[in-house]
Amino acid sequence: MRNRKGFTLIELMIVVAIIGILAAIAIPQFAQYRVRAFNSSAQSFLKNLGTAEEAFFADGRNRYVASTASLVSLAGLKTQSGLTSVSFNINATGSAYWANFKHAQGDKTYRISSRGGGVTTN
């Protein structure tokens, strides 16, 4: 008999089955990791927004900025793609603000306000 080299069909089928099982476990985990990353992105943006608002207020203006567009131009806030503003409000005198943001592919909405407490989940 000749000396044959290679894999049998059974061996190849076992390898394909193992790869399929690993993919079935890994793909849902990857999707969850992505959602958590998008949520972290929104949370990080709100922390930066709060810092920019406080820097603008402390710069002698004694008022907060009324929109994210103004924060980008006046206080140097960096925007992030995919973020959606659920709400961004400032009171009539400019002495308080509150903002709710969510990433388009995330599953949580985050809130920050001038009253402190940091970033919270709605």
Beta strands, then each sheet from edge to edge (+ up, - down):
strand 1: 83-90
strand 2: 97-103
strand 3: 109-113
strand 4: 120-121
sheet 1: 1+ 2- 3+ 4-
end
